[in-house]
Every structure is written in structure tokens, then in C-alpha cells.
Amino acid sequence: MLQSIFHAWERRLASASKDRIVRPFEWGEDWLSPNGHADATPPERIERWVDEAMRDSDAFFETPETRDYDFQAASPEHQLKGEAGTLRFPSVVTTPHDVNNTVVARFFPSADTSARLGSPKPGEGGRAVVVLPQWNSDAEGHIGLSRLLARCGVSALRLSLPYHDTRMPPELTRADYIVSANIARTMQACRQAVVDARRAVGWLASQGFERIGILGTSLGSCLSLLTAAHEPRIRAQALNHVSPHFADVVWRGLSTRHVREGLNGHIELDRLRHLWRPISPFSYLDRLQQTRTLLVYARYDLTFPVDLSRVLVDEFRARQLPHEVAVLPCGHYSTGYAPFKYFDGYVLTRFLRKAL
């Protein structure tokens, strides 16, 4: 009975968005870096590019250091609400959309941290977390959670994902370019999110933070795991709604039915899963031996199907990776509503305080 109630609620919440567009299937070979295979067909080029990425994922997610960080203090009104200011820096990945090439993050420092902006004190750094919100989050998404973390002693740097809020090109009303029926663009946009998060970690380290974690929800959860697997400065990750395979969520999820419609008739799930390996958590689990992980999933989730979440939990157990599990008594969309959002915020914050 509870399942039918929550599933009906999830479908009503999902149907509230009226601006979903079924975009055409594209291989997206124009998004590939040159790899000496210009004579190959688009799917062959993507296949070879993916193989190269999987042979050396450190190179795929390579993040050169930068000093081009611009931190602007928040207004007095926002400072009263716990926000120190806005950080901007250039993305490693340059896209055709100029507005998307500058990363934007809002910083919420904890009151008890010994790190001070511009005055790093090695050996005395406090705790800090990079926060990656969900797909199609607006500019206020996860701001409340960031304030909660700061109040509980964990500074939070809330990142805007590629093609979201201030980084969204004018032709979009949704962040379609980060998850779509364009195969290569989806991989490049997710790769961009990972290297953006790694540069955010670099800024936190430059401010004296030494106990650094990452928190992500839904799409942000997937991107957080990819980041933690390739960023040695991350000690702990809190993953809010989880799945082992990027392709399976897109193929089966309630929120991505319009993306699936664009894929139908052009590619099968097995091949899509194979091509999207570079952005799938399952590909990097063995790199998490030293990372403490919280896996959170919702019992009545139709967007991140529950059986997929349980497969990931089972993989963590089988590989004896350090982890904890929390199960929310709700669905995906309903996680954002009381009382479930309070329980979710509690388990995420409690874990990060303990793990860091």
C-alpha cells in the first residue's frame, strides 16, 4: 500500500515539469578530442575514444592546477545567513558555450574552522565539503543543506553543475546538455563536472582545509563518486541516491523518460552502458579502498530504480569497501519534502561530521 502511494506521488511530482523536450539522438562526435581516427564512422570513433579513456581514466579526468580563483564577498544580508561569498574559476573543459566555461560556487564556512580565506594554515585546516546538487537544480538547490553543514562544523562549497543556473546557455530552460541523447556530449559534460569539482577541492586545500569530503545528490551523487575516485585529497563521500550504471538510470528512470525516447531505435541498453563506462560509478569502485562512503537510497524511488541502488550496495560489501548505508522511507522527488528532507539532511551531515 505504501509503495503504491509513494509511486503515485512520485509520478505527480515528476509531471509538474512541463518543459521537457525530446531531443534527437546524436553520436556527438564533434565533442571528441582528436585521436587519429578521423576515417572511422562516428560510433567507431566514440568506441575508440571510450576505450582510451578507460585505459587511463587519470588522464581523462586530469585537472591542471590553477591560480585563477576569484572570490567575491557576499552582501551583508547573505553574510548574516552564513554565506561568505561566491567563488569563480575557469573550467578545465572549454565548451562552445562561453557562459558554461566559468565555474560558480557559493561558500558557507563553519564558525569553528581554523582555516581563513586567503590565509591557509597547514596542519590546522578544518573540515570542508564540495556539494554537488541534483540534475536541473536551480541556484538555490542544496543551499539549505550547505548552511546546515556549516552550522554543524563542516564548511560547504556548493558548486553549480555544468549547464545549470548561471552556467545555462540562453537557448535552454533545463540542463539538457549534461544528460541527453547526445552520447559524447553527455560524457564530456559529466567529465567537465568532475574536473570542476577537483578544482574546487584545490581551492579548499589552498585555504588550509585538510579534511575534505564531497556530497552529491542524484546526478551529483554519480559525479561525486567519479571525483572521489580520482581526487586523492577527498577523504569521504556522501552519495545521496545511487546507482552503479549511468546508462541504466537514463534508460529506466522516471525523470529521464524524454531522454530514453530520444535514444529509442538508435542504440540498445547494453551498448549504451558500454559507451558510458567513463561516467559510470561501477567502473571505479576499486579506486575507493581508502575513501569512506555513505550510500543513501530511497525505498520507493522510480528515478534511481531501487534494484540498481541495491546492486551498488552489494558491490561495496563484496569488495569490502569502507561504507555505511541509509535507506530513506520515501521516493526520489519526495526526498525534498518534509519530513523526509530532514531525515536525509541528518544522515548526510552526521556521516560527514564523523568521517571528516
Sequence and secondary structure as in RCSB ss.txt:
>XXXX:A:sequence
MLQSIFHAWERRLASASKDRIVRPFEWGEDWLSPNGHADATPPERIERWVDEAMRDSDAFFETPETRDYDFQAAS
PEHQLKGEAGTLRFPSVVTTPHDVNNTVVARFFPSADTSARLGSPKPGEGGRAVVVLPQWNSDAEGHIGLSRLLA
RCGVSALRLSLPYHDTRMPPELTRADYIVSANIARTMQACRQAVVDARRAVGWLASQGFERIGILGTSLGSCLSL
LTAAHEPRIRAQALNHVSPHFADVVWRGLSTRHVREGLNGHIELDRLRHLWRPISPFSYLDRLQQTRTLLVYARY
DLTFPVDLSRVLVDEFRARQLPHEVAVLPCGHYSTGYAPFKYFDGYVLTRFLRKAL
>XXXX:A:secstr
 HHHHHHHHHHHHHTT         B  GGGS   S TTS HHHHHHHHHHHHHH HHHHT        EEEE  
HHHHHTT  EEEEEE SS  S GGGGEEEEEEE  TT   BTTB  TT   EEEEEE  TT  TTTTHHHHHHHH
HTT EEEEE  TTSGGG  TT SS TTTSSSBHHHHHHHHHHHHHHHHHHHHHHHHTT  EEEEEEETHHHHHHH
HHHHH TTEEEEEEES  S HHHHHHH GGGHHHHHHHTTT  HHHHHHHTGGG GGGGGGG TT EEEEEEETT
 TTTTHHHHHHHHHHHHHTT  EEEEEESS SGGGGSTTHHHHHHHHHHHHHHHH 
